[in-house]
Amino acid sequence: MQSSEKLTLGMDTSGSPLLLTAQKDGKIFSVRRKGVKQEKLLFPALEALLHKAGAQMEDIGRIFIIRGPGRFTGIRISLTFASMMQFLNKTQVRGATMFEVLRRQAEKSRAFATWQKENPQGALAVVLHAFREEYFLQIFDGEQKGPAWLSREELLSRLSGYGKPLFLAGSDKDGQPLAGLVGPHYTFAAEKDCFVRPATLLEMAQEDAWSQNALEPLYLKPARFELVQPK
């Protein structure tokens, strides 16, 4: 006998690997696909996920998406799919930025709790590799300055000039640790907290606060644009 419980779907199409995860009847199912052609990867991956969960497209009752930053086309794919499901299937949509997802994982860690006790004036920052020598940065310090798209030199200058202790989450090119990029003068989140975990997407999907601006993309880097350094 099939369960009548609706499926919760989590999606990260902002880069490689594409991640789809679903929760039904208390079980978590996940599919990952490497590559940057998310427009070609999405539906075969979704079909595989639904097969694992024993579900149909119409069973999806809630979707959580990562709305950026990342690859322009990749972000559009999940936004378009979620919009379509909201309109056709009355599916509830929740969304957050990659900064907010990795912040959630880092802040729930024991390492961050210990660091915060020792550095009450410090802040958590998320660094993401964008393209070549470009990076995305957001510092969560209550000042609401928002995220930035920076060259490598600008990133290093911004971090070194911050003036307060920083706890860093995120990764460099090809998923490499941040220490090799920024040096050892910071405290770093554990590797498992620097990449999206399926359980985090499904957890955040249950929180109504993420319905606000859920379908608002955060591109930061325009399609086919690069930062040009003055000669």
Phi, psi and omega in degrees: 000126181284144176286148178269001182294135178288153181271137170259126183246129174250139185226133167230102178248016186285345181190196180255135003276152170292136180235127171237136178219149182219151177232129178209134180054036177080000181255145179251131178237143182218150175223134175237143178223122179283149179127164181250004178267065185300331179297335177266334185275332192301303189289322172298322178292319179295320178299317179295321180294313180297324177297316178302319185276354183064042186230168177243166180303321182289350178279349182286112182260340181208140179234136172243127181239154168267118190263016175130177353282176180155205180292130185307307182295321180299317178297317180298326183300309182290324178297317180293316180298314180296320178297317179298315181292325177296319182285315187273327189244002183058029180289135176285141183238133174234151180203151178211165177277163176298326176302314183290325179292312180290329174299315179302313182295317181294316184293338179273357184276153177294325181298319180291319180300318178295314180298319183295324177297324181277341183226066185298340179265000183280179182219157176264135178234143176246127180244129180233136175286134182259294185195129181051245181257038180239149185219157172252141181220138167220129177254123181264094182229013178085357182271352175056039179281344177084173182279166182222153174250117192227153168287167179302316181296319179294321179298310182298322178293318180297317181290313183293332181268005185295321173091355178228159179300144180234139172252118189255135172236153180125195184206163178267195179305142177055028177074015181288153180299151182290336184302324179290340180269311190257351181093176188271008190273025181222169171258136187245143175293154177297151183305320182294341180266359184260000178227147186297129174259138179307319183298329180293315179299318182289326176294312181292334178298335182276355185258119185295341181301332183276006175282338179288127180060026185299330182254020179264112184288149171243097184274314186062303180258114178298154180300132175064019176253144176231153175287132181252123180274132179297143180276000000 
